[in-house]
């Protein structure tokens, strides 16, 4: 007769296995916490940098819209409350190779004027009589911007000024400017003559 086999009772995890599993979970959670806090810190820095850039652009707009003589000194600084925080900026004016133009640089810092550190934003603009008025332009940027295609080049040509007039009902019914011409001329639609047969 055979001796009865010893039956093993079901066992749970040992204390060492539980401690190893807890250590792995703790390391994973710590890495996750570091990643989340880094993302939050970066998000806050980008928010501050964006606000500082807005302040710098606002200051450049103030300088451009005010009279030039008012800003004739080399530098000016001020504090501003923006988005519930205190910021300070310095505006510096530099001479350029054009005597009637100055380069304007605005640097923006977080905190009051006593706070030292690197600027969060820096913007540059130009000011002077050699530039047009803000918001104005005397240049026609659309002249000569139409690209000539092979189908347009085979259409009717006005030989006097070098412009090509596309045929009626052709795609892109826009005058094309050829090199050496003075620009697009207003054209009237050309009606094709009936074909006698």
Secondary structure, DSSP 8 states (H G I E B T S, - for coil): --------------HHHHHHHHHHHHHHHHHHHHHHHHHHHHHHHHHHHHHHHHHHHHHHHHHHHS-TGGG-SSEEEEEEEETTEEEEEEEEEEE-SSTTEEEEEEEEEES-TT--S--SEEEEEEEETTS--TT-----TTTT-S---HHHHTS-EETTTTEE---TT-SS---B--TTS-S--------------
